[in-house]
Amino acid sequence: MQNVDIWSEEFGAETDAPILLIMGSMSQGVLWPDEFVGRLTAGGRRVIRYDHRDTGMSGTVDFAAEPYTWDDIKNDVYRVMDAHGLDSAHLVGHSAGGLLAQFVAVEAPERVRSLTVIGSSPLGGGEGEVLVRALTGQSQPEESLPEPAPEFVEFFSALIAAPPPQDRRARIDVMIAEQRVLHGTGLPFDEDAARRLQERIYDRARDLSAVANHRLAAMARPDFEPVGMLHRVTAPTLVVEGSHEPVKPGHGAIIAERIPEARLMIAAGMGHTLPPEVHEELAAAVLAHTAE
C-alpha cells in the first residue's frame, strides 16, 4: 500500500523554511484555509499541504483487497516530505494530524525542525477509546482523557444512526451541519462560507465515501499510538487549543505537560475548526515558532 498516490501542493520559495501541514482523519488538505496558508507564505515560509490517502484528490483504495493501518497513513508523511525533497521540516498538525506529527517527532526527531499541534490529543492517550465510549454512552475510566462536549456526542450519535444522504445537496447539508458542531460556540458561524468550503470538498474528492477507510485502518491497528513516548520529543513544541474546543477539550494542556518545554496557546473563541477570526493570531504564532 505504500505506492498509493498522494496529492500535494506547495506555496512559497524553495529556499524558505519548509512547513508541512498535516490535516486530521478523513480530512482533505484544503481544510487548511487558503488565507492561513497565504499568511504563512507571506511570512517567508515554504508551505506544503496534502490530501491523505482516501481523501480528496489522493488515491483511493479497495480496503478489503488492500487493507492498511494508521502506520501507513503516518508513513505517508515521510513520503510527502521525500517527494518535496525535504530531509526535515516544521510539522504543523491538526486533530489526528497532530497525532501523526507527534508520532513522527518521536520516531524520527531528525526530520522535525519544530512541532505545532492544533486541536489534538496526546499520542498514546487513548483518544479513540474515549470517543467510542462517549458515542455509545459508556462510562469513562477515571484516568481517561476528557470526553467531547455533549453537543458533539449528540450530533454524531444521531448521524451514525441516520440513513446516509442520497444526493449531493443532502450530503453537503450534512457536512455543513457537522462543520457547525465542530466550529463550537465561541464565534459566529458563517453558513455561506461553510457551504462554499463543503462544496469544494465534495467536488474535488475522487470518492467521498472512501474516507470511511480511515476508520477501518484504525480498527485494523487499534494500538497504533505508542504509549508514554512524548517525553522523547526533542523538537520545540507549540500546542494550540481553542477556548471552545468541542471534541478534545483540555487535551492540549495534557500534551504540553508531557512534552518537555512545550508551550500551550489558547485561541480565544476557536473550536475544532480554523475560522477566519483566528488566522492572523494563529499564523503569527506559527511564524514565530518556526523562525530559524
NORLIN-V573063 format. One record per pair of residues at least 24 apart in sequence whose C-alpha atoms are under 10 Angstrom apart, sorted by the first residue. I is the first residue (numbers start at 1). J is the second residue. If there is no record, write none. Layout:
# NORLIN-V573063
i->[I & I]
j->[J & J]
This chain:
# NORLIN-V573063
i->[1 & 1 & 1 & 1 & 1 & 1 & 1 & 1 & 2 & 2 & 2 & 2 & 2 & 2 & 3 & 3 & 3 & 4 & 4 & 4 & 4 & 4 & 4 & 4 & 5 & 5 & 5 & 5 & 5 & 5 & 5 & 5 & 5 & 6 & 6 & 6 & 6 & 6 & 6 & 6 & 6 & 6 & 6 & 6 & 6 & 6 & 6 & 6 & 6 & 7 & 7 & 7 & 7 & 7 & 7 & 7 & 7 & 7 & 7 & 7 & 8 & 8 & 8 & 8 & 8 & 8 & 8 & 8 & 8 & 8 & 9 & 9 & 9 & 9 & 9 & 9 & 9 & 10 & 10 & 10 & 10 & 10 & 10 & 10 & 10 & 11 & 11 & 11 & 11 & 11 & 11 & 11 & 11 & 11 & 11 & 12 & 12 & 12 & 12 & 12 & 12 & 12 & 12 & 12 & 12 & 12 & 13 & 13 & 13 & 13 & 13 & 14 & 14 & 14 & 14 & 14 & 15 & 15 & 15 & 16 & 16 & 16 & 16 & 16 & 16 & 17 & 17 & 17 & 17 & 17 & 17 & 17 & 17 & 17 & 17 & 17 & 17 & 18 & 18 & 18 & 18 & 18 & 18 & 18 & 18 & 18 & 18 & 18 & 18 & 18 & 18 & 19 & 19 & 19 & 19 & 19 & 19 & 19 & 19 & 19 & 19 & 19 & 19 & 19 & 19 & 19 & 19 & 19 & 19 & 20 & 20 & 20 & 20 & 20 & 20 & 20 & 20 & 20 & 20 & 20 & 20 & 20 & 20 & 20 & 20 & 20 & 21 & 21 & 21 & 21 & 21 & 21 & 21 & 21 & 21 & 21 & 21 & 21 & 21 & 21 & 21 & 22 & 22 & 22 & 22 & 22 & 22 & 22 & 22 & 22 & 22 & 22 & 22 & 22 & 22 & 22 & 22 & 22 & 22 & 22 & 23 & 23 & 23 & 23 & 23 & 23 & 23 & 23 & 23 & 23 & 23 & 23 & 23 & 23 & 24 & 24 & 24 & 24 & 24 & 24 & 24 & 24 & 24 & 24 & 24 & 24 & 24 & 25 & 25 & 25 & 25 & 25 & 25 & 25 & 25 & 25 & 25 & 25 & 25 & 25 & 25 & 25 & 26 & 26 & 26 & 26 & 26 & 26 & 26 & 26 & 26 & 26 & 26 & 26 & 26 & 26 & 26 & 27 & 27 & 27 & 27 & 27 & 27 & 27 & 27 & 27 & 27 & 27 & 27 & 27 & 28 & 28 & 28 & 28 & 28 & 28 & 28 & 28 & 28 & 28 & 28 & 29 & 29 & 29 & 29 & 30 & 30 & 30 & 30 & 30 & 31 & 31 & 31 & 31 & 31 & 31 & 31 & 32 & 32 & 32 & 32 & 33 & 33 & 33 & 33 & 33 & 33 & 34 & 35 & 35 & 35 & 35 & 35 & 36 & 36 & 36 & 36 & 36 & 36 & 36 & 36 & 36 & 36 & 37 & 37 & 38 & 38 & 39 & 39 & 39 & 39 & 39 & 39 & 40 & 40 & 40 & 40 & 40 & 40 & 40 & 41 & 41 & 42 & 43 & 43 & 43 & 43 & 43 & 43 & 44 & 44 & 45 & 45 & 45 & 45 & 46 & 46 & 47 & 47 & 48 & 48 & 48 & 48 & 48 & 49 & 49 & 50 & 50 & 50 & 51 & 52 & 52 & 52 & 52 & 52 & 53 & 53 & 53 & 53 & 54 & 54 & 54 & 54 & 54 & 54 & 54 & 54 & 54 & 54 & 55 & 55 & 55 & 55 & 55 & 55 & 55 & 55 & 55 & 55 & 55 & 55 & 56 & 56 & 56 & 56 & 56 & 56 & 56 & 56 & 56 & 56 & 56 & 57 & 57 & 57 & 57 & 57 & 57 & 57 & 58 & 58 & 58 & 58 & 59 & 59 & 59 & 59 & 60 & 60 & 60 & 60 & 60 & 60 & 60 & 60 & 61 & 61 & 61 & 61 & 62 & 62 & 63 & 63 & 63 & 63 & 63 & 63 & 64 & 64 & 67 & 67 & 67 & 67 & 68 & 68 & 68 & 68 & 68 & 68 & 68 & 69 & 69 & 69 & 69 & 69 & 69 & 69 & 69 & 69 & 69 & 69 & 70 & 70 & 70 & 70 & 70 & 70 & 70 & 70 & 70 & 70 & 70 & 70 & 70 & 71 & 71 & 71 & 71 & 71 & 71 & 71 & 72 & 73 & 73 & 73 & 73 & 74 & 74 & 74 & 74 & 74 & 74 & 75 & 75 & 76 & 77 & 77 & 78 & 78 & 78 & 81 & 86 & 87 & 87 & 87 & 88 & 88 & 88 & 89 & 89 & 89 & 89 & 90 & 90 & 90 & 90 & 90 & 90 & 90 & 90 & 90 & 91 & 91 & 91 & 91 & 91 & 91 & 92 & 92 & 92 & 92 & 92 & 92 & 92 & 92 & 93 & 93 & 93 & 93 & 93 & 94 & 94 & 94 & 94 & 94 & 94 & 94 & 94 & 95 & 95 & 95 & 95 & 95 & 95 & 95 & 96 & 96 & 96 & 96 & 96 & 97 & 98 & 98 & 98 & 99 & 99 & 99 & 99 & 99 & 100 & 102 & 102 & 102 & 102 & 102 & 102 & 102 & 102 & 103 & 103 & 103 & 103 & 103 & 103 & 104 & 105 & 105 & 105 & 105 & 105 & 105 & 106 & 106 & 106 & 106 & 106 & 106 & 106 & 106 & 107 & 107 & 107 & 107 & 108 & 109 & 109 & 109 & 109 & 110 & 110 & 111 & 112 & 112 & 112 & 112 & 113 & 113 & 113 & 113 & 113 & 113 & 114 & 114 & 114 & 114 & 114 & 114 & 114 & 114 & 114 & 114 & 114 & 115 & 115 & 115 & 115 & 115 & 115 & 115 & 115 & 115 & 115 & 115 & 116 & 116 & 116 & 116 & 116 & 116 & 116 & 116 & 116 & 116 & 116 & 116 & 117 & 117 & 117 & 117 & 117 & 117 & 117 & 117 & 117 & 118 & 118 & 118 & 118 & 118 & 118 & 118 & 118 & 118 & 118 & 118 & 118 & 118 & 119 & 119 & 119 & 119 & 119 & 119 & 119 & 119 & 119 & 119 & 119 & 119 & 119 & 119 & 119 & 119 & 119 & 120 & 120 & 120 & 120 & 120 & 120 & 120 & 120 & 120 & 120 & 120 & 120 & 121 & 121 & 121 & 121 & 121 & 121 & 121 & 121 & 121 & 121 & 121 & 121 & 122 & 122 & 122 & 122 & 122 & 122 & 122 & 122 & 122 & 122 & 122 & 122 & 122 & 122 & 123 & 123 & 123 & 123 & 123 & 123 & 123 & 123 & 123 & 124 & 124 & 124 & 124 & 124 & 124 & 124 & 124 & 125 & 125 & 125 & 125 & 125 & 125 & 125 & 126 & 126 & 126 & 126 & 127 & 127 & 127 & 128 & 128 & 128 & 129 & 130 & 131 & 131 & 135 & 145 & 145 & 145 & 145 & 145 & 146 & 146 & 146 & 146 & 146 & 147 & 147 & 147 & 147 & 147 & 147 & 148 & 148 & 148 & 148 & 148 & 148 & 149 & 149 & 149 & 149 & 149 & 149 & 149 & 149 & 150 & 150 & 151 & 151 & 151 & 151 & 151 & 152 & 152 & 152 & 152 & 152 & 152 & 153 & 153 & 153 & 154 & 155 & 156 & 168 & 168 & 168 & 169 & 171 & 171 & 171 & 171 & 172 & 172 & 172 & 172 & 172 & 172 & 172 & 173 & 173 & 174 & 175 & 175 & 175 & 179 & 179 & 180 & 180 & 180 & 181 & 181 & 181 & 181 & 181 & 182 & 182 & 182 & 182 & 182 & 182 & 182 & 182 & 182 & 183 & 183 & 183 & 183 & 183 & 183 & 183 & 183 & 183 & 183 & 183 & 183 & 184 & 184 & 184 & 184 & 184 & 184 & 184 & 184 & 184 & 184 & 184 & 185 & 185 & 185 & 185 & 185 & 185 & 185 & 186 & 186 & 186 & 186 & 186 & 186 & 186 & 186 & 187 & 187 & 187 & 187 & 187 & 187 & 187 & 187 & 188 & 188 & 188 & 189 & 190 & 190 & 193 & 194 & 228 & 229 & 229 & 230 & 230 & 230 & 230 & 230 & 230 & 231 & 231 & 231 & 231 & 231 & 231 & 232 & 232 & 232 & 233 & 233 & 233 & 233 & 233 & 234 & 234 & 234 & 234 & 235 & 235 & 235 & 235 & 236 & 236 & 236 & 236 & 236 & 236 & 237 & 237 & 237 & 237 & 237 & 237 & 238 & 238 & 238 & 238 & 238 & 238 & 238 & 238 & 239 & 239 & 239 & 239 & 240 & 240 & 240 & 240 & 240 & 240 & 240 & 240 & 241 & 241 & 241 & 241 & 241 & 241 & 241 & 242 & 242 & 242 & 242 & 242 & 242 & 242 & 242 & 242 & 242 & 243 & 243 & 243 & 243 & 243 & 243 & 244 & 244 & 244 & 244 & 244 & 245 & 245 & 245 & 245 & 245 & 246 & 246 & 246 & 246 & 247 & 247 & 248 & 263]
j->[53 & 61 & 66 & 67 & 68 & 69 & 72 & 73 & 68 & 72 & 73 & 75 & 76 & 79 & 59 & 76 & 79 & 53 & 54 & 58 & 59 & 60 & 61 & 76 & 51 & 52 & 53 & 54 & 57 & 58 & 59 & 60 & 76 & 50 & 51 & 52 & 53 & 54 & 55 & 56 & 57 & 58 & 59 & 60 & 76 & 77 & 79 & 80 & 83 & 49 & 50 & 51 & 52 & 53 & 55 & 56 & 57 & 58 & 59 & 80 & 48 & 49 & 50 & 51 & 52 & 57 & 58 & 80 & 83 & 84 & 47 & 48 & 49 & 50 & 51 & 80 & 84 & 37 & 41 & 46 & 47 & 48 & 49 & 50 & 84 & 37 & 38 & 40 & 41 & 42 & 45 & 46 & 47 & 48 & 49 & 37 & 38 & 40 & 41 & 42 & 43 & 44 & 45 & 46 & 47 & 48 & 41 & 44 & 45 & 46 & 47 & 45 & 46 & 47 & 84 & 85 & 44 & 45 & 46 & 41 & 43 & 44 & 45 & 46 & 47 & 41 & 44 & 45 & 46 & 47 & 88 & 89 & 90 & 113 & 290 & 291 & 292 & 44 & 45 & 46 & 47 & 48 & 81 & 84 & 86 & 88 & 89 & 90 & 91 & 113 & 290 & 45 & 46 & 47 & 48 & 49 & 81 & 88 & 89 & 90 & 91 & 92 & 112 & 113 & 114 & 115 & 286 & 287 & 290 & 46 & 47 & 48 & 49 & 50 & 77 & 80 & 81 & 86 & 88 & 89 & 90 & 91 & 92 & 93 & 101 & 112 & 47 & 48 & 49 & 50 & 77 & 89 & 90 & 91 & 92 & 93 & 94 & 97 & 98 & 101 & 116 & 48 & 49 & 50 & 51 & 52 & 74 & 77 & 91 & 92 & 93 & 94 & 95 & 96 & 97 & 98 & 99 & 100 & 101 & 117 & 49 & 50 & 51 & 52 & 92 & 93 & 94 & 95 & 96 & 97 & 98 & 100 & 101 & 118 & 51 & 52 & 93 & 94 & 95 & 96 & 97 & 98 & 99 & 100 & 118 & 119 & 120 & 52 & 55 & 70 & 73 & 94 & 95 & 96 & 97 & 98 & 99 & 100 & 211 & 212 & 214 & 215 & 51 & 52 & 53 & 54 & 55 & 56 & 96 & 208 & 209 & 210 & 211 & 212 & 213 & 214 & 215 & 51 & 52 & 53 & 54 & 55 & 56 & 94 & 95 & 96 & 97 & 201 & 211 & 214 & 52 & 53 & 54 & 55 & 56 & 57 & 58 & 201 & 204 & 205 & 211 & 55 & 56 & 57 & 201 & 56 & 197 & 200 & 201 & 204 & 94 & 197 & 198 & 200 & 201 & 273 & 274 & 94 & 273 & 274 & 275 & 197 & 273 & 274 & 275 & 276 & 279 & 279 & 275 & 276 & 279 & 280 & 283 & 274 & 275 & 276 & 278 & 279 & 280 & 281 & 282 & 283 & 284 & 279 & 283 & 279 & 283 & 279 & 280 & 282 & 283 & 284 & 287 & 279 & 280 & 282 & 283 & 284 & 286 & 287 & 283 & 287 & 287 & 283 & 284 & 286 & 287 & 288 & 291 & 287 & 291 & 90 & 287 & 290 & 291 & 89 & 90 & 89 & 90 & 80 & 81 & 84 & 89 & 91 & 80 & 92 & 76 & 77 & 80 & 205 & 76 & 77 & 97 & 211 & 214 & 210 & 211 & 213 & 214 & 205 & 206 & 207 & 208 & 209 & 210 & 211 & 212 & 213 & 214 & 201 & 204 & 205 & 206 & 207 & 208 & 209 & 210 & 211 & 212 & 213 & 214 & 200 & 201 & 202 & 203 & 204 & 205 & 206 & 207 & 208 & 210 & 211 & 201 & 203 & 204 & 205 & 206 & 207 & 208 & 204 & 205 & 206 & 207 & 205 & 206 & 207 & 210 & 205 & 206 & 207 & 208 & 209 & 210 & 211 & 213 & 207 & 210 & 211 & 213 & 210 & 213 & 210 & 212 & 213 & 214 & 216 & 217 & 213 & 216 & 213 & 216 & 217 & 220 & 213 & 214 & 216 & 217 & 218 & 220 & 221 & 213 & 214 & 215 & 216 & 217 & 218 & 219 & 220 & 221 & 222 & 224 & 100 & 214 & 215 & 216 & 217 & 218 & 219 & 220 & 221 & 222 & 223 & 224 & 225 & 100 & 103 & 217 & 218 & 221 & 224 & 225 & 217 & 97 & 100 & 214 & 217 & 99 & 100 & 101 & 103 & 104 & 224 & 100 & 104 & 100 & 101 & 104 & 104 & 108 & 111 & 111 & 111 & 111 & 112 & 113 & 112 & 113 & 114 & 113 & 114 & 115 & 290 & 114 & 115 & 116 & 235 & 236 & 286 & 289 & 290 & 291 & 115 & 116 & 117 & 235 & 237 & 290 & 116 & 117 & 118 & 237 & 238 & 239 & 286 & 290 & 117 & 118 & 119 & 120 & 239 & 118 & 119 & 120 & 121 & 240 & 272 & 273 & 274 & 119 & 120 & 121 & 247 & 248 & 272 & 273 & 120 & 121 & 122 & 123 & 127 & 121 & 122 & 123 & 239 & 123 & 124 & 125 & 127 & 225 & 225 & 225 & 229 & 230 & 233 & 235 & 237 & 255 & 259 & 224 & 225 & 226 & 229 & 230 & 233 & 233 & 230 & 232 & 233 & 234 & 235 & 237 & 226 & 229 & 230 & 231 & 232 & 233 & 234 & 235 & 226 & 229 & 232 & 233 & 233 & 232 & 233 & 234 & 235 & 234 & 235 & 235 & 233 & 234 & 235 & 236 & 234 & 235 & 236 & 237 & 290 & 292 & 233 & 234 & 235 & 236 & 237 & 238 & 286 & 289 & 290 & 291 & 292 & 233 & 234 & 235 & 236 & 237 & 238 & 239 & 262 & 286 & 289 & 290 & 235 & 236 & 237 & 238 & 239 & 240 & 262 & 263 & 285 & 286 & 289 & 290 & 237 & 238 & 239 & 240 & 241 & 252 & 255 & 256 & 264 & 238 & 239 & 240 & 241 & 242 & 252 & 265 & 266 & 267 & 272 & 273 & 274 & 282 & 239 & 240 & 241 & 242 & 245 & 246 & 247 & 248 & 249 & 250 & 251 & 252 & 270 & 271 & 272 & 273 & 274 & 239 & 240 & 241 & 245 & 247 & 248 & 249 & 250 & 251 & 252 & 255 & 272 & 145 & 146 & 241 & 247 & 248 & 249 & 250 & 251 & 252 & 253 & 254 & 255 & 225 & 227 & 228 & 229 & 230 & 251 & 252 & 253 & 254 & 255 & 256 & 257 & 258 & 259 & 224 & 225 & 226 & 227 & 228 & 229 & 230 & 255 & 258 & 223 & 224 & 225 & 226 & 227 & 228 & 229 & 230 & 225 & 226 & 227 & 228 & 251 & 254 & 255 & 222 & 223 & 225 & 227 & 225 & 248 & 251 & 218 & 219 & 222 & 222 & 248 & 247 & 248 & 160 & 248 & 249 & 250 & 251 & 254 & 247 & 248 & 249 & 250 & 251 & 246 & 247 & 248 & 249 & 250 & 251 & 245 & 246 & 247 & 248 & 249 & 250 & 181 & 184 & 244 & 245 & 246 & 247 & 248 & 249 & 246 & 247 & 181 & 182 & 184 & 246 & 247 & 178 & 181 & 182 & 184 & 246 & 247 & 181 & 246 & 247 & 181 & 181 & 181 & 199 & 202 & 203 & 199 & 198 & 199 & 202 & 208 & 196 & 197 & 198 & 199 & 200 & 201 & 202 & 198 & 199 & 198 & 199 & 201 & 202 & 272 & 273 & 271 & 272 & 273 & 246 & 247 & 271 & 272 & 273 & 244 & 245 & 246 & 247 & 270 & 271 & 272 & 273 & 274 & 242 & 244 & 245 & 246 & 247 & 269 & 270 & 271 & 272 & 273 & 274 & 275 & 242 & 243 & 244 & 245 & 246 & 247 & 269 & 270 & 271 & 272 & 273 & 243 & 244 & 245 & 246 & 269 & 270 & 271 & 242 & 243 & 244 & 245 & 268 & 269 & 270 & 271 & 244 & 268 & 269 & 270 & 271 & 275 & 277 & 278 & 269 & 275 & 277 & 275 & 275 & 276 & 275 & 275 & 258 & 258 & 259 & 255 & 256 & 257 & 258 & 259 & 260 & 255 & 257 & 258 & 259 & 260 & 261 & 258 & 259 & 260 & 258 & 259 & 260 & 261 & 262 & 259 & 260 & 261 & 262 & 259 & 260 & 261 & 262 & 260 & 261 & 262 & 263 & 289 & 290 & 261 & 262 & 263 & 264 & 289 & 290 & 262 & 263 & 264 & 265 & 285 & 286 & 289 & 290 & 263 & 264 & 265 & 266 & 264 & 265 & 266 & 267 & 270 & 282 & 285 & 286 & 265 & 266 & 267 & 268 & 270 & 271 & 272 & 266 & 267 & 268 & 269 & 270 & 271 & 272 & 273 & 274 & 278 & 267 & 268 & 269 & 270 & 271 & 272 & 268 & 269 & 270 & 271 & 272 & 269 & 270 & 271 & 272 & 273 & 270 & 271 & 272 & 273 & 271 & 272 & 272 & 289]
